[in-house]
Amino acid sequence: MPPASFTAAAAAAAAAGTAITGASTTPVTATTTALLSVSFMLFRNTDLRIHDNPALAAAISASAATASKAAGAKTTGGSASAESLVIPVFCFDPRFNDLSGLPATSPSSGAAAAAASSRPAQRFDPPTTWYYKLPRAGPQKTRFFCETVRSLQQSLRDLGSDLLVRFGEPERVLPALVQAVTDTPTLSAVVDAVFLHADPTFEEARIQERIRRALDALGVRSVLVDPASTMLDPAELPFANTSGRSSATAAKKNIAALPDVFTEFRKAVEGAGLSAPRVVDALGHPAARSLLRRRAALWDALERANDGQPAAAAGSHLYVLPKPAAWFDAMTAGLPPMDPRSAFPFGGGEAAALARVKSYFEATRAIDTYKATRNGLIGTEYSSKFSPWLAVGAISPRYLYHSLKKVEGKRGSNDGTYWMWFELLWRDYFKFLARKIGNNIFFWDGSPNSALTPVSTARKDKTTMSMWANGQTGVPWVDANMRELQRTGFMSNRGRQNVASFLAKDLRLDWRFGAEYFESQLLDHDPASNFGNWQYVAGVGVDPRENRTFNMIKQALDYDPTGAYVRRWLPALDDGDGSESELAGGRVHTPWAVDRTAIARVTARARQRWDKEEGGELGRQVRDEVWDYPPPLVVKANWSAPPKGFKGAGDGGNGKTRRL
């Protein structure tokens, strides 16, 4: 797709951003003798890419302007910074990433090492979710995220630059880096600004403010830039009269007038004929590579930052690994390998994301059948699998839009390409909705416009919650999906809707537990989409319906009629599926229909079968499975297997519940 011209894109990004400055209490701003002007580009958890990165484009544009101005001053006999550089930085924030397993801070040698030996090792507590204090970063989620950061670092190195990786809160790390630059006399350098994308989500916005205050105390500008995090520009939405308004004001007005029902939103967008903005090409600036280059003396100073200083005394949570280049190994040590059964066997990072787009759109052309296959359960091609990369910002939704249009330009539009656009629009809607209702997206009773409340008898039974999370409910359709999530960090869209309905409507548990467990495990966790979808299923969102309930057995027979998916993830029920099996075919979905001794025979045969596979990777994965499959927690009166040969689709209905 055609990239936007760099000048126009950077100007738009800078205009959309907010340069925040203030009185300096410890000035480190430019002096007439400085030879080097430094800007930091802070990558965040949701923008880990180079393409279509407005903050990176704004940092390059501003730094180029500074260098140009300095060159002009020198030609007229003035004195100013003769050189400008942009330093990419990423902080593994302990509020989001599990840093508890990192080795102790260990400076290399000399006085720093001696000082370190007299103080306790620095440790971070594992981060937890808000309400139920679940681990915030599951093992597969951690691996994928680290792969994404590593990919970004390698991409920058390929450009002659690098990514400065640090561990700690950015509002504490960044001031330490600023001081490292200004306190190194041989550099004769100043820090001009820190560029970062704005994020309206509660925690992220609070961190932005803390960064602003910390940098303001040092006289350094914090520049917030609107991210390309949605397919559509909120300023262009058709919901408010925005004539003559600035882009920021137009966006606010449209968000405030956002419809409470997705269908109304979709129809208005389609009627207005909206398209995604063009992709920002940060590297299109002629000076981009020069501004990003890795200058050894500067990087040496940055990598020594806080080395040997007690963290408490320094007021910083800057963490220095014994071997900074080995940060990936330190972060992923002890994590389990990817399960070979995974429907998402891909690596993290921008390069992997772009390769997947090329494969799905061009090589396999699986996009053409996306609508027909999107409710699949097994394999890589039933859906695009773009969501994990979208969640961490390894790929831009606007890049996807223009790639989709390129496909339609070559082969024509079809149901598959339309439905991909439709799903990207759903993602946009939840992003915009989260901005409209704010923290209500996380609350028990959902949207302030909702006339309903969650199931009045919703329980907080931790034992039952644990059985749901670990795939031990005794309902194979639910348990298989939950096992897949736990082992791989991924679950199909069909599975997500069903397990959510089961928790909120059948088990009558607090929907927030389910949302937070998804946050803990999903590779593609996005606060707006995750909590928005859970509210939708629980019936407390802006489009509430109390009877939005799935029939687990009807769903299972519609989408897994032979039981192949269930057997894939529940080895205890996979005895080979011979016709003589008590749970042959679709009968595997209702094990309570046979007596417990019959189930015991199935699991015994299954254990013997899988013991033969122990030498392989899959055998090792299933070795620790629970082989005594439990009875169901809940069975509904209408949960019965339909006649042989039944085919159908739909969400099923309600039914009276009996507890076992």
Secondary structure, DSSP 8 states (H G I E B T S, - for coil): --EE-HHHHHHHHHHHSEEE----SS-----TT--EEEEEEEE-TT---STT-HHHHHHHHHHHHHHHHHHHHHHTT-----EEEEEEEEEE-TTTS--TTS------SHHHHHHHHTS--------B-TTT--BSS-HHHHHHHHHHHHHHHHHHHHTT---EEEES-HHHHHHHHHHHHHT-GGG-EEEEEEEEE---SHHHHHHHHHHHHHHHTTT-EEEEE----SSS-GGG-SSS--TT--HHHHHHHHHHT--SSHHHHHHHHHHHT-----EE-GGGSTTHHHHH---HHHHHHHHTTTTTS-HHHHT---B--SSGGGHHHHHHTT-----TT-S-----SHHHHHHHHHIIIIIS-GGGGHHHHTT--SSSSSS---HHHHHTTSS-HHHHHHHHHHHHHHH---HHHHHHHHHHHHHHHHHHHHHHHGGGGGSTT--TT-S--S-TT-B--HHHHHHHHTT-SS-HHHHHHHHHHHHHS---HHHHHHHHHIIIIIS-B-HHHHHHHHHHH-TT--HHHHHHHHHHHHT-SSS--TT----HHHHHHHH-TT-HHHHHH-GGG-S---TTSTT-GGGGG-GGGS-HHHHHHHHHHHHHHHHTTTTSHHHHHHTTS--S----SEEETT-----TT----S------EEE-
